[in-house]
Amino acid sequence: MEPKASTVSASSGTTTGRVVYALIADLILVLVFAAIGRASHQEDNPVIGVLNTAWPFLAGLLLGWLVGRVWRAPLRIWPHGVCLWLITVLAGMVLRVLSGKTAEFSFILVASAVLGIFLLAHRALASLILRRRSEPLDKQVG
């Protein structure tokens, strides 16, 4: 009998649900990062502005998922999450510059910090919740 897609993989300790959660959360958080950055700009179409800002980082995120093989341990902070974060920032900045936009030092610092917090914190929180859910009830109370 074949295992269900949502069962834990013996070799990696991951589930399809965790992979889907992590990928969707990552994509949404990169869009939130871009939306926060665009919030101070007066634009005719803010959605296009957010997508225009986000696309290099979304591409970097997908590259990070591939290079870091994040699907193998989607909630692990080290090395998967850190690798994903660094590749997302680096590739995003390179693509941003290659597309004719600027990458001021202050922007690099802010983007690195915000994306680091976003991409690593949701993994830490999800791992904590999963750990708490798997503990016996008497350990949680005491």
A tleap script that builds the chain and sets N, CA, C and O, in Angstrom:
source leaprc.protein.ff14SB
mol = sequence {
  NMET GLU PRO LYS ALA SER THR VAL SER ALA
  SER SER GLY THR THR THR GLY ARG VAL VAL
  TYR ALA LEU ILE ALA ASP LEU ILE LEU VAL
  LEU VAL PHE ALA ALA ILE GLY ARG ALA SER
  HIE GLN GLU ASP ASN PRO VAL ILE GLY VAL
  LEU ASN THR ALA TRP PRO PHE LEU ALA GLY
  LEU LEU LEU GLY TRP LEU VAL GLY ARG VAL
  TRP ARG ALA PRO LEU ARG ILE TRP PRO HIE
  GLY VAL CYS LEU TRP LEU ILE THR VAL LEU
  ALA GLY MET VAL LEU ARG VAL LEU SER GLY
  LYS THR ALA GLU PHE SER PHE ILE LEU VAL
  ALA SER ALA VAL LEU GLY ILE PHE LEU LEU
  ALA HIE ARG ALA LEU ALA SER LEU ILE LEU
  ARG ARG ARG SER GLU PRO LEU ASP LYS GLN
  VAL CGLY
}
set mol.1.N position { 0.841 -1.179 0.000 }
set mol.1.CA position { 0.000 0.000 0.000 }
set mol.1.C position { 0.883 1.239 0.000 }
set mol.1.O position { 1.845 1.312 0.764 }
set mol.2.N position { 0.570 2.207 -0.843 }
set mol.2.CA position { 1.362 3.436 -0.937 }
set mol.2.C position { 0.988 4.394 0.191 }
set mol.2.O position { -0.181 4.469 0.568 }
set mol.3.N position { 1.984 5.146 0.749 }
set mol.3.CA position { 1.667 6.117 1.795 }
set mol.3.C position { 0.904 7.292 1.208 }
set mol.3.O position { 1.082 7.667 0.050 }
set mol.4.N position { 0.054 7.855 2.042 }
set mol.4.CA position { -0.684 9.043 1.627 }
set mol.4.C position { 0.270 10.223 1.516 }
set mol.4.O position { 1.330 10.229 2.140 }
set mol.5.N position { -0.106 11.229 0.715 }
set mol.5.CA position { 0.751 12.401 0.504 }
set mol.5.C position { 0.988 13.167 1.792 }
set mol.5.O position { 1.997 13.860 1.921 }
set mol.6.N position { 0.072 13.054 2.750 }
set mol.6.CA position { 0.213 13.828 3.975 }
set mol.6.C position { 0.949 13.079 5.079 }
set mol.6.O position { 1.120 13.608 6.177 }
set mol.7.N position { 1.387 11.853 4.799 }
set mol.7.CA position { 2.112 11.114 5.822 }
set mol.7.C position { 3.553 11.584 5.907 }
set mol.7.O position { 4.094 12.166 4.967 }
set mol.8.N position { 4.153 11.321 7.041 }
set mol.8.CA position { 5.537 11.747 7.257 }
set mol.8.C position { 6.461 10.861 6.438 }
set mol.8.O position { 6.334 9.637 6.444 }
set mol.9.N position { 7.375 11.483 5.744 }
set mol.9.CA position { 8.379 10.757 4.966 }
set mol.9.C position { 9.435 10.231 5.922 }
set mol.9.O position { 9.939 10.975 6.763 }
set mol.10.N position { 9.765 8.981 5.802 }
set mol.10.CA position { 10.724 8.368 6.727 }
set mol.10.C position { 12.102 8.990 6.615 }
set mol.10.O position { 12.805 9.104 7.618 }
set mol.11.N position { 12.508 9.398 5.414 }
set mol.11.CA position { 13.867 9.897 5.232 }
set mol.11.C position { 14.034 11.366 5.592 }
set mol.11.O position { 15.125 11.790 5.974 }
set mol.12.N position { 12.975 12.139 5.476 }
set mol.12.CA position { 13.155 13.581 5.680 }
set mol.12.C position { 12.363 14.157 6.844 }
set mol.12.O position { 12.646 15.271 7.287 }
set mol.13.N position { 11.386 13.427 7.344 }
set mol.13.CA position { 10.592 13.966 8.431 }
set mol.13.C position { 9.668 15.084 7.993 }
set mol.13.O position { 9.219 15.862 8.835 }
set mol.14.N position { 9.367 15.195 6.709 }
set mol.14.CA position { 8.488 16.257 6.219 }
set mol.14.C position { 7.170 15.672 5.762 }
set mol.14.O position { 7.052 14.469 5.528 }
set mol.15.N position { 6.197 16.527 5.640 }
set mol.15.CA position { 4.920 16.147 5.061 }
set mol.15.C position { 4.623 17.099 3.923 }
set mol.15.O position { 5.157 18.207 3.860 }
set mol.16.N position { 3.769 16.653 3.030 }
set mol.16.CA position { 3.355 17.515 1.930 }
set mol.16.C position { 2.716 18.791 2.474 }
set mol.16.O position { 2.935 19.876 1.936 }
set mol.17.N position { 1.934 18.663 3.530 }
set mol.17.CA position { 1.282 19.826 4.130 }
set mol.17.C position { 2.278 20.870 4.616 }
set mol.17.O position { 2.054 22.071 4.461 }
set mol.18.N position { 3.369 20.412 5.200 }
set mol.18.CA position { 4.390 21.349 5.685 }
set mol.18.C position { 5.099 22.035 4.526 }
set mol.18.O position { 5.419 23.221 4.606 }
set mol.19.N position { 5.344 21.300 3.455 }
set mol.19.CA position { 5.988 21.887 2.275 }
set mol.19.C position { 5.074 22.955 1.680 }
set mol.19.O position { 5.515 24.066 1.383 }
set mol.20.N position { 3.801 22.612 1.508 }
set mol.20.CA position { 2.836 23.563 0.934 }
set mol.20.C position { 2.708 24.790 1.834 }
set mol.20.O position { 2.734 25.922 1.352 }
set mol.21.N position { 2.569 24.561 3.151 }
set mol.21.CA position { 2.488 25.692 4.088 }
set mol.21.C position { 3.706 26.606 3.938 }
set mol.21.O position { 3.561 27.818 3.774 }
set mol.22.N position { 4.906 26.020 3.995 }
set mol.22.CA position { 6.130 26.832 3.974 }
set mol.22.C position { 6.262 27.614 2.672 }
set mol.22.O position { 6.633 28.787 2.691 }
set mol.23.N position { 5.965 26.979 1.547 }
set mol.23.CA position { 6.079 27.664 0.265 }
set mol.23.C position { 5.066 28.799 0.157 }
set mol.23.O position { 5.421 29.904 -0.255 }
set mol.24.N position { 3.828 28.545 0.516 }
set mol.24.CA position { 2.803 29.596 0.439 }
set mol.24.C position { 3.111 30.725 1.413 }
set mol.24.O position { 2.978 31.899 1.067 }
set mol.25.N position { 3.523 30.376 2.631 }
set mol.25.CA position { 3.885 31.411 3.612 }
set mol.25.C position { 5.048 32.253 3.098 }
set mol.25.O position { 5.026 33.477 3.224 }
set mol.26.N position { 6.062 31.614 2.520 }
set mol.26.CA position { 7.205 32.346 1.969 }
set mol.26.C position { 6.762 33.313 0.873 }
set mol.26.O position { 7.158 34.479 0.868 }
set mol.27.N position { 5.942 32.824 -0.053 }
set mol.27.CA position { 5.470 33.673 -1.156 }
set mol.27.C position { 4.674 34.863 -0.632 }
set mol.27.O position { 4.884 35.995 -1.068 }
set mol.28.N position { 3.770 34.610 0.295 }
set mol.28.CA position { 2.954 35.695 0.868 }
set mol.28.C position { 3.831 36.695 1.601 }
set mol.28.O position { 3.625 37.903 1.479 }
set mol.29.N position { 4.803 36.213 2.359 }
set mol.29.CA position { 5.646 37.126 3.134 }
set mol.29.C position { 6.547 37.972 2.241 }
set mol.29.O position { 6.837 39.118 2.586 }
set mol.30.N position { 6.995 37.448 1.113 }
set mol.30.CA position { 7.754 38.281 0.169 }
set mol.30.C position { 6.841 39.354 -0.414 }
set mol.30.O position { 7.267 40.494 -0.602 }
set mol.31.N position { 5.600 39.004 -0.699 }
set mol.31.CA position { 4.644 40.012 -1.188 }
set mol.31.C position { 4.346 41.060 -0.115 }
set mol.31.O position { 4.220 42.243 -0.428 }
set mol.32.N position { 4.234 40.641 1.135 }
set mol.32.CA position { 4.018 41.587 2.243 }
set mol.32.C position { 5.226 42.520 2.366 }
set mol.32.O position { 5.060 43.726 2.548 }
set mol.33.N position { 6.426 41.974 2.268 }
set mol.33.CA position { 7.647 42.783 2.288 }
set mol.33.C position { 7.583 43.871 1.210 }
set mol.33.O position { 7.855 45.039 1.486 }
set mol.34.N position { 7.225 43.484 -0.008 }
set mol.34.CA position { 7.134 44.452 -1.109 }
set mol.34.C position { 6.018 45.463 -0.864 }
set mol.34.O position { 6.180 46.649 -1.151 }
set mol.35.N position { 4.899 45.006 -0.340 }
set mol.35.CA position { 3.774 45.917 -0.076 }
set mol.35.C position { 4.134 46.943 0.992 }
set mol.35.O position { 3.779 48.116 0.873 }
set mol.36.N position { 4.831 46.508 2.026 }
set mol.36.CA position { 5.275 47.447 3.067 }
set mol.36.C position { 6.210 48.489 2.465 }
set mol.36.O position { 6.103 49.678 2.764 }
set mol.37.N position { 7.118 48.037 1.624 }
set mol.37.CA position { 8.055 48.958 0.981 }
set mol.37.C position { 7.375 49.936 0.038 }
set mol.37.O position { 7.836 51.067 -0.119 }
set mol.38.N position { 6.298 49.519 -0.585 }
set mol.38.CA position { 5.596 50.374 -1.550 }
set mol.38.C position { 4.550 51.262 -0.881 }
set mol.38.O position { 4.006 52.156 -1.530 }
set mol.39.N position { 4.261 51.041 0.376 }
set mol.39.CA position { 3.162 51.748 1.051 }
set mol.39.C position { 3.306 53.264 1.009 }
set mol.39.O position { 2.300 53.973 0.976 }
set mol.40.N position { 4.522 53.771 1.010 }
set mol.40.CA position { 4.720 55.223 1.035 }
set mol.40.C position { 4.663 55.855 -0.351 }
set mol.40.O position { 4.707 57.079 -0.471 }
set mol.41.N position { 4.566 55.040 -1.395 }
set mol.41.CA position { 4.529 55.556 -2.760 }
set mol.41.C position { 3.091 55.788 -3.200 }
set mol.41.O position { 2.222 54.939 -3.001 }
set mol.42.N position { 2.855 56.939 -3.797 }
set mol.42.CA position { 1.536 57.234 -4.361 }
set mol.42.C position { 1.522 56.736 -5.794 }
set mol.42.O position { 2.212 57.279 -6.656 }
set mol.43.N position { 0.729 55.693 -6.045 }
set mol.43.CA position { 0.715 55.076 -7.355 }
set mol.43.C position { -0.710 54.963 -7.876 }
set mol.43.O position { -1.670 54.878 -7.109 }
set mol.44.N position { -0.820 54.963 -9.197 }
set mol.44.CA position { -2.127 54.751 -9.800 }
set mol.44.C position { -2.606 53.323 -9.552 }
set mol.44.O position { -3.787 53.103 -9.282 }
set mol.45.N position { -1.699 52.357 -9.641 }
set mol.45.CA position { -2.054 50.959 -9.437 }
set mol.45.C position { -1.062 50.336 -8.447 }
set mol.45.O position { -0.001 49.858 -8.847 }
set mol.46.N position { -1.412 50.343 -7.152 }
set mol.46.CA position { -0.479 49.822 -6.150 }
set mol.46.C position { -0.189 48.328 -6.301 }
set mol.46.O position { 0.887 47.875 -5.910 }
set mol.47.N position { -1.116 47.560 -6.855 }
set mol.47.CA position { -0.879 46.129 -7.039 }
set mol.47.C position { 0.272 45.904 -8.016 }
set mol.47.O position { 1.151 45.077 -7.773 }
set mol.48.N position { 0.261 46.651 -9.127 }
set mol.48.CA position { 1.351 46.549 -10.102 }
set mol.48.C position { 2.668 46.989 -9.456 }
set mol.48.O position { 3.712 46.383 -9.699 }
set mol.49.N position { 2.619 48.032 -8.641 }
set mol.49.CA position { 3.825 48.496 -7.943 }
set mol.49.C position { 4.399 47.434 -7.028 }
set mol.49.O position { 5.613 47.232 -6.992 }
set mol.50.N position { 3.529 46.746 -6.281 }
set mol.50.CA position { 3.986 45.683 -5.379 }
set mol.50.C position { 4.588 44.529 -6.181 }
set mol.50.O position { 5.659 44.027 -5.841 }
set mol.51.N position { 3.909 44.115 -7.227 }
set mol.51.CA position { 4.426 43.008 -8.053 }
set mol.51.C position { 5.735 43.389 -8.730 }
set mol.51.O position { 6.631 42.556 -8.872 }
set mol.52.N position { 5.845 44.637 -9.146 }
set mol.52.CA position { 7.074 45.126 -9.775 }
set mol.52.C position { 8.245 45.097 -8.790 }
set mol.52.O position { 9.375 44.788 -9.168 }
set mol.53.N position { 7.968 45.416 -7.541 }
set mol.53.CA position { 8.998 45.366 -6.505 }
set mol.53.C position { 9.290 43.934 -6.082 }
set mol.53.O position { 10.437 43.587 -5.799 }
set mol.54.N position { 8.256 43.105 -6.038 }
set mol.54.CA position { 8.392 41.748 -5.489 }
set mol.54.C position { 9.019 40.747 -6.441 }
set mol.54.O position { 9.682 39.815 -5.984 }
set mol.55.N position { 8.837 40.902 -7.749 }
set mol.55.CA position { 9.222 39.822 -8.670 }
set mol.55.C position { 10.678 39.371 -8.535 }
set mol.55.O position { 10.928 38.167 -8.590 }
set mol.56.N position { 11.661 40.280 -8.359 }
set mol.56.CA position { 13.036 39.763 -8.237 }
set mol.56.C position { 13.224 38.894 -6.986 }
set mol.56.O position { 13.980 37.922 -6.995 }
set mol.57.N position { 12.528 39.264 -5.925 }
set mol.57.CA position { 12.646 38.513 -4.673 }
set mol.57.C position { 11.834 37.219 -4.726 }
set mol.57.O position { 12.218 36.223 -4.111 }
set mol.58.N position { 10.730 37.225 -5.445 }
set mol.58.CA position { 9.972 35.985 -5.654 }
set mol.58.C position { 10.798 34.995 -6.476 }
set mol.58.O position { 10.828 33.800 -6.180 }
set mol.59.N position { 11.466 35.506 -7.511 }
set mol.59.CA position { 12.347 34.652 -8.315 }
set mol.59.C position { 13.502 34.133 -7.453 }
set mol.59.O position { 13.869 32.962 -7.542 }
set mol.60.N position { 14.070 35.003 -6.625 }
set mol.60.CA position { 15.140 34.588 -5.714 }
set mol.60.C position { 14.659 33.552 -4.713 }
set mol.60.O position { 15.387 32.619 -4.375 }
set mol.61.N position { 13.439 33.717 -4.244 }
set mol.61.CA position { 12.849 32.758 -3.314 }
set mol.61.C position { 12.732 31.380 -3.959 }
set mol.61.O position { 13.099 30.373 -3.354 }
set mol.62.N position { 12.224 31.341 -5.175 }
set mol.62.CA position { 12.087 30.058 -5.874 }
set mol.62.C position { 13.457 29.431 -6.147 }
set mol.62.O position { 13.618 28.216 -6.035 }
set mol.63.N position { 14.437 30.254 -6.503 }
set mol.63.CA position { 15.795 29.754 -6.677 }
set mol.63.C position { 16.316 29.181 -5.362 }
set mol.63.O position { 16.948 28.124 -5.342 }
set mol.64.N position { 16.045 29.884 -4.270 }
set mol.64.CA position { 16.466 29.408 -2.956 }
set mol.64.C position { 15.834 28.075 -2.587 }
set mol.64.O position { 16.490 27.212 -2.003 }
set mol.65.N position { 14.564 27.908 -2.925 }
set mol.65.CA position { 13.898 26.632 -2.678 }
set mol.65.C position { 14.590 25.509 -3.451 }
set mol.65.O position { 14.759 24.404 -2.934 }
set mol.66.N position { 14.987 25.798 -4.688 }
set mol.66.CA position { 15.637 24.774 -5.511 }
set mol.66.C position { 17.055 24.481 -5.037 }
set mol.66.O position { 17.409 23.324 -4.808 }
set mol.67.N position { 17.866 25.524 -4.888 }
set mol.67.CA position { 19.266 25.350 -4.503 }
set mol.67.C position { 19.375 24.754 -3.098 }
set mol.67.O position { 20.182 23.858 -2.853 }
set mol.68.N position { 18.555 25.263 -2.184 }
set mol.68.CA position { 18.608 24.799 -0.799 }
set mol.68.C position { 17.822 23.531 -0.542 }
set mol.68.O position { 17.831 23.013 0.574 }
set mol.69.N position { 17.138 23.022 -1.562 }
set mol.69.CA position { 16.299 21.828 -1.413 }
set mol.69.C position { 15.414 21.943 -0.177 }
set mol.69.O position { 15.319 21.027 0.640 }
set mol.70.N position { 14.782 23.080 -0.073 }
set mol.70.CA position { 14.009 23.413 1.118 }
set mol.70.C position { 12.868 22.426 1.352 }
set mol.70.O position { 12.467 22.213 2.496 }
set mol.71.N position { 12.343 21.824 0.296 }
set mol.71.CA position { 11.237 20.872 0.454 }
set mol.71.C position { 11.626 19.681 1.320 }
set mol.71.O position { 10.753 18.999 1.855 }
set mol.72.N position { 12.914 19.423 1.466 }
set mol.72.CA position { 13.355 18.288 2.291 }
set mol.72.C position { 13.126 18.526 3.775 }
set mol.72.O position { 12.874 17.580 4.521 }
set mol.73.N position { 13.210 19.762 4.206 }
set mol.73.CA position { 12.972 20.129 5.611 }
set mol.73.C position { 12.461 21.570 5.619 }
set mol.73.O position { 13.191 22.481 6.008 }
set mol.74.N position { 11.225 21.781 5.197 }
set mol.74.CA position { 10.727 23.136 4.952 }
set mol.74.C position { 10.634 24.029 6.177 }
set mol.74.O position { 10.584 25.251 6.042 }
set mol.75.N position { 10.609 23.452 7.362 }
set mol.75.CA position { 10.520 24.273 8.569 }
set mol.75.C position { 11.840 24.382 9.320 }
set mol.75.O position { 11.915 25.071 10.338 }
set mol.76.N position { 12.864 23.724 8.840 }
set mol.76.CA position { 14.158 23.759 9.512 }
set mol.76.C position { 14.829 25.115 9.248 }
set mol.76.O position { 14.960 25.541 8.101 }
set mol.77.N position { 15.243 25.776 10.315 }
set mol.77.CA position { 15.881 27.093 10.177 }
set mol.77.C position { 17.308 26.945 9.653 }
set mol.77.O position { 17.719 27.663 8.742 }
set mol.78.N position { 18.069 25.997 10.243 }
set mol.78.CA position { 19.440 25.785 9.786 }
set mol.78.C position { 19.557 24.390 9.203 }
set mol.78.O position { 19.145 23.429 9.852 }
set mol.79.N position { 20.085 24.245 8.043 }
set mol.79.CA position { 20.589 25.254 7.113 }
set mol.79.C position { 19.550 25.721 6.093 }
set mol.79.O position { 19.777 26.707 5.392 }
set mol.80.N position { 18.421 25.030 6.003 }
set mol.80.CA position { 17.456 25.293 4.934 }
set mol.80.C position { 16.917 26.722 4.940 }
set mol.80.O position { 16.949 27.400 3.914 }
set mol.81.N position { 16.424 27.181 6.084 }
set mol.81.CA position { 15.841 28.519 6.158 }
set mol.81.C position { 16.867 29.617 5.916 }
set mol.81.O position { 16.595 30.586 5.207 }
set mol.82.N position { 18.043 29.461 6.508 }
set mol.82.CA position { 19.094 30.473 6.333 }
set mol.82.C position { 19.557 30.517 4.872 }
set mol.82.O position { 19.739 31.597 4.310 }
set mol.83.N position { 19.744 29.365 4.272 }
set mol.83.CA position { 20.130 29.300 2.855 }
set mol.83.C position { 19.062 29.973 1.991 }
set mol.83.O position { 19.381 30.766 1.105 }
set mol.84.N position { 17.808 29.656 2.252 }
set mol.84.CA position { 16.702 30.264 1.508 }
set mol.84.C position { 16.715 31.785 1.645 }
set mol.84.O position { 16.573 32.501 0.653 }
set mol.85.N position { 16.880 32.269 2.848 }
set mol.85.CA position { 16.897 33.708 3.103 }
set mol.85.C position { 18.034 34.392 2.341 }
set mol.85.O position { 17.813 35.390 1.656 }
set mol.86.N position { 19.244 33.853 2.463 }
set mol.86.CA position { 20.399 34.487 1.822 }
set mol.86.C position { 20.293 34.465 0.295 }
set mol.86.O position { 20.620 35.452 -0.363 }
set mol.87.N position { 19.841 33.355 -0.263 }
set mol.87.CA position { 19.689 33.278 -1.721 }
set mol.87.C position { 18.576 34.207 -2.192 }
set mol.87.O position { 18.701 34.844 -3.238 }
set mol.88.N position { 17.485 34.288 -1.425 }
set mol.88.CA position { 16.386 35.194 -1.783 }
set mol.88.C position { 16.875 36.629 -1.862 }
set mol.88.O position { 16.579 37.335 -2.827 }
set mol.89.N position { 17.616 37.064 -0.861 }
set mol.89.CA position { 18.121 38.443 -0.837 }
set mol.89.C position { 19.141 38.664 -1.942 }
set mol.89.O position { 19.037 39.631 -2.698 }
set mol.90.N position { 20.118 37.787 -2.044 }
set mol.90.CA position { 21.185 37.963 -3.035 }
set mol.90.C position { 20.632 37.941 -4.462 }
set mol.90.O position { 20.903 38.851 -5.245 }
set mol.91.N position { 19.870 36.920 -4.797 }
set mol.91.CA position { 19.309 36.829 -6.150 }
set mol.91.C position { 18.337 37.976 -6.415 }
set mol.91.O position { 18.305 38.532 -7.512 }
set mol.92.N position { 17.545 38.324 -5.401 }
set mol.92.CA position { 16.608 39.442 -5.559 }
set mol.92.C position { 17.318 40.752 -5.862 }
set mol.92.O position { 16.877 41.519 -6.717 }
set mol.93.N position { 18.404 41.004 -5.172 }
set mol.93.CA position { 19.164 42.240 -5.411 }
set mol.93.C position { 19.818 42.221 -6.793 }
set mol.93.O position { 19.794 43.225 -7.505 }
set mol.94.N position { 20.394 41.100 -7.167 }
set mol.94.CA position { 21.028 40.994 -8.488 }
set mol.94.C position { 19.990 41.215 -9.589 }
set mol.94.O position { 20.221 41.992 -10.515 }
set mol.95.N position { 18.858 40.539 -9.489 }
set mol.95.CA position { 17.805 40.709 -10.500 }
set mol.95.C position { 17.255 42.134 -10.509 }
set mol.95.O position { 16.933 42.682 -11.564 }
set mol.96.N position { 17.153 42.716 -9.333 }
set mol.96.CA position { 16.676 44.103 -9.230 }
set mol.96.C position { 17.607 45.046 -9.985 }
set mol.96.O position { 17.147 45.889 -10.755 }
set mol.97.N position { 18.903 44.906 -9.771 }
set mol.97.CA position { 19.887 45.766 -10.441 }
set mol.97.C position { 19.919 45.480 -11.946 }
set mol.97.O position { 19.972 46.407 -12.753 }
set mol.98.N position { 19.886 44.196 -12.322 }
set mol.98.CA position { 19.897 43.846 -13.742 }
set mol.98.C position { 18.665 44.368 -14.482 }
set mol.98.O position { 18.708 44.588 -15.693 }
set mol.99.N position { 17.567 44.563 -13.748 }
set mol.99.CA position { 16.349 45.075 -14.379 }
set mol.99.C position { 16.300 46.606 -14.406 }
set mol.99.O position { 15.296 47.194 -14.808 }
set mol.100.N position { 17.393 47.247 -13.976 }
set mol.100.CA position { 17.477 48.700 -14.068 }
set mol.100.C position { 17.067 49.466 -12.830 }
set mol.100.O position { 17.004 50.695 -12.854 }
set mol.101.N position { 16.789 48.766 -11.757 }
set mol.101.CA position { 16.422 49.440 -10.503 }
set mol.101.C position { 17.663 49.590 -9.635 }
set mol.101.O position { 18.704 48.985 -9.894 }
set mol.102.N position { 17.528 50.401 -8.612 }
set mol.102.CA position { 18.661 50.631 -7.715 }
set mol.102.C position { 18.644 49.634 -6.563 }
set mol.102.O position { 17.630 48.992 -6.288 }
set mol.103.N position { 19.777 49.520 -5.906 }
set mol.103.CA position { 19.907 48.707 -4.699 }
set mol.103.C position { 20.824 49.469 -3.743 }
set mol.103.O position { 21.973 49.091 -3.513 }
set mol.104.N position { 20.277 50.549 -3.199 }
set mol.104.CA position { 21.033 51.361 -2.241 }
set mol.104.C position { 21.403 50.514 -1.025 }
set mol.104.O position { 20.700 49.563 -0.683 }
set mol.105.N position { 22.506 50.867 -0.380 }
set mol.105.CA position { 22.980 50.104 0.770 }
set mol.105.C position { 21.915 50.014 1.854 }
set mol.105.O position { 21.733 48.954 2.454 }
set mol.106.N position { 21.211 51.108 2.112 }
set mol.106.CA position { 20.167 51.086 3.144 }
set mol.106.C position { 19.039 50.131 2.762 }
set mol.106.O position { 18.487 49.453 3.629 }
set mol.107.N position { 18.691 50.068 1.474 }
set mol.107.CA position { 17.665 49.140 1.012 }
set mol.107.C position { 18.122 47.703 1.199 }
set mol.107.O position { 17.337 46.847 1.606 }
set mol.108.N position { 19.387 47.436 0.904 }
set mol.108.CA position { 19.930 46.084 1.074 }
set mol.108.C position { 19.852 45.666 2.541 }
set mol.108.O position { 19.466 44.539 2.850 }
set mol.109.N position { 20.219 46.576 3.437 }
set mol.109.CA position { 20.157 46.265 4.873 }
set mol.109.C position { 18.731 46.001 5.336 }
set mol.109.O position { 18.472 45.017 6.029 }
set mol.110.N position { 17.807 46.876 4.954 }
set mol.110.CA position { 16.407 46.728 5.373 }
set mol.110.C position { 15.797 45.467 4.769 }
set mol.110.O position { 15.124 44.708 5.466 }
set mol.111.N position { 16.029 45.242 3.481 }
set mol.111.CA position { 15.483 44.050 2.830 }
set mol.111.C position { 16.043 42.780 3.470 }
set mol.111.O position { 15.309 41.818 3.697 }
set mol.112.N position { 17.334 42.783 3.757 }
set mol.112.CA position { 17.950 41.612 4.390 }
set mol.112.C position { 17.334 41.347 5.757 }
set mol.112.O position { 17.017 40.205 6.087 }
set mol.113.N position { 17.165 42.396 6.547 }
set mol.113.CA position { 16.599 42.234 7.885 }
set mol.113.C position { 15.141 41.784 7.830 }
set mol.113.O position { 14.758 40.831 8.509 }
set mol.114.N position { 14.340 42.456 7.035 }
set mol.114.CA position { 12.915 42.132 6.987 }
set mol.114.C position { 12.699 40.727 6.425 }
set mol.114.O position { 11.938 39.946 6.995 }
set mol.115.N position { 13.355 40.403 5.324 }
set mol.115.CA position { 13.192 39.067 4.755 }
set mol.115.C position { 13.740 37.994 5.694 }
set mol.115.O position { 13.181 36.901 5.775 }
set mol.116.N position { 14.815 38.292 6.395 }
set mol.116.CA position { 15.335 37.336 7.376 }
set mol.116.C position { 14.332 37.066 8.476 }
set mol.116.O position { 14.079 35.915 8.832 }
set mol.117.N position { 13.762 38.128 9.011 }
set mol.117.CA position { 12.745 37.965 10.064 }
set mol.117.C position { 11.544 37.200 9.521 }
set mol.117.O position { 11.076 36.251 10.150 }
set mol.118.N position { 11.046 37.604 8.364 }
set mol.118.CA position { 9.865 36.960 7.795 }
set mol.118.C position { 10.108 35.481 7.492 }
set mol.118.O position { 9.322 34.627 7.902 }
set mol.119.N position { 11.193 35.177 6.775 }
set mol.119.CA position { 11.412 33.808 6.306 }
set mol.119.C position { 11.848 32.857 7.419 }
set mol.119.O position { 11.607 31.653 7.329 }
set mol.120.N position { 12.481 33.377 8.456 }
set mol.120.CA position { 12.935 32.517 9.544 }
set mol.120.C position { 11.928 32.447 10.693 }
set mol.120.O position { 11.762 31.392 11.305 }
set mol.121.N position { 11.261 33.555 10.988 }
set mol.121.CA position { 10.345 33.577 12.135 }
set mol.121.C position { 9.134 32.681 11.925 }
set mol.121.O position { 8.702 32.010 12.862 }
set mol.122.N position { 8.578 32.654 10.726 }
set mol.122.CA position { 7.400 31.794 10.547 }
set mol.122.C position { 7.791 30.322 10.664 }
set mol.122.O position { 6.977 29.502 11.088 }
set mol.123.N position { 9.006 29.984 10.301 }
set mol.123.CA position { 9.481 28.604 10.466 }
set mol.123.C position { 9.634 28.272 11.951 }
set mol.123.O position { 9.234 27.197 12.400 }
set mol.124.N position { 10.211 29.194 12.698 }
set mol.124.CA position { 10.382 28.976 14.138 }
set mol.124.C position { 9.026 28.834 14.823 }
set mol.124.O position { 8.843 27.955 15.666 }
set mol.125.N position { 8.084 29.689 14.467 }
set mol.125.CA position { 6.755 29.640 15.068 }
set mol.125.C position { 6.030 28.340 14.709 }
set mol.125.O position { 5.450 27.690 15.579 }
set mol.126.N position { 6.064 27.966 13.434 }
set mol.126.CA position { 5.412 26.721 13.006 }
set mol.126.C position { 6.043 25.510 13.693 }
set mol.126.O position { 5.331 24.597 14.111 }
set mol.127.N position { 7.354 25.495 13.812 }
set mol.127.CA position { 8.040 24.382 14.482 }
set mol.127.C position { 7.650 24.303 15.947 }
set mol.127.O position { 7.433 23.216 16.482 }
set mol.128.N position { 7.561 25.454 16.593 }
set mol.128.CA position { 7.160 25.501 17.999 }
set mol.128.C position { 5.746 24.964 18.173 }
set mol.128.O position { 5.485 24.175 19.081 }
set mol.129.N position { 4.842 25.388 17.312 }
set mol.129.CA position { 3.453 24.922 17.386 }
set mol.129.C position { 3.385 23.412 17.169 }
set mol.129.O position { 2.691 22.709 17.903 }
set mol.130.N position { 4.102 22.915 16.167 }
set mol.130.CA position { 4.096 21.473 15.901 }
set mol.130.C position { 4.697 20.689 17.062 }
set mol.130.O position { 4.206 19.615 17.412 }
set mol.131.N position { 5.742 21.218 17.649 }
set mol.131.CA position { 6.368 20.556 18.793 }
set mol.131.C position { 5.404 20.507 19.972 }
set mol.131.O position { 5.283 19.485 20.647 }
set mol.132.N position { 4.720 21.623 20.210 }
set mol.132.CA position { 3.753 21.697 21.316 }
set mol.132.C position { 2.592 20.730 21.099 }
set mol.132.O position { 2.106 20.106 22.042 }
set mol.133.N position { 2.157 20.612 19.854 }
set mol.133.CA position { 1.035 19.714 19.540 }
set mol.133.C position { 1.422 18.257 19.703 }
set mol.133.O position { 0.562 17.417 19.969 }
set mol.134.N position { 2.694 17.943 19.548 }
set mol.134.CA position { 3.118 16.545 19.644 }
set mol.134.C position { 3.501 16.154 21.070 }
set mol.134.O position { 3.699 14.971 21.346 }
set mol.135.N position { 3.609 17.129 21.983 }
set mol.135.CA position { 3.931 16.806 23.376 }
set mol.135.C position { 2.714 16.206 24.070 }
set mol.135.O position { 1.578 16.557 23.754 }
set mol.136.N position { 2.955 15.304 25.014 }
set mol.136.CA position { 1.834 14.801 25.806 }
set mol.136.C position { 1.207 15.948 26.614 }
set mol.136.O position { 1.897 16.890 27.004 }
set mol.137.N position { -0.081 15.858 26.854 }
set mol.137.CA position { -0.808 16.936 27.520 }
set mol.137.C position { -0.243 17.228 28.908 }
set mol.137.O position { -0.194 18.393 29.301 }
set mol.138.N position { 0.186 16.216 29.667 }
set mol.138.CA position { 0.709 16.471 31.006 }
set mol.138.C position { 1.998 17.292 30.988 }
set mol.138.O position { 2.270 18.014 31.947 }
set mol.139.N position { 2.797 17.200 29.922 }
set mol.139.CA position { 4.004 18.030 29.808 }
set mol.139.C position { 3.648 19.471 29.511 }
set mol.139.O position { 4.321 20.380 29.996 }
set mol.140.N position { 2.590 19.708 28.714 }
set mol.140.CA position { 2.183 21.064 28.365 }
set mol.140.C position { 1.644 21.801 29.584 }
set mol.140.O position { 1.890 22.999 29.726 }
set mol.141.N position { 0.922 21.126 30.462 }
set mol.141.CA position { 0.310 21.761 31.623 }
set mol.141.C position { 1.362 22.092 32.669 }
set mol.141.O position { 1.337 23.190 33.224 }
set mol.142.N position { 2.273 21.192 32.954 }
set mol.142.CA position { 3.253 21.351 34.015 }
set mol.142.C position { 4.419 22.069 33.549 }
set mol.142.O position { 5.353 22.296 34.317 }
savepdb mol mol.pdb
quit
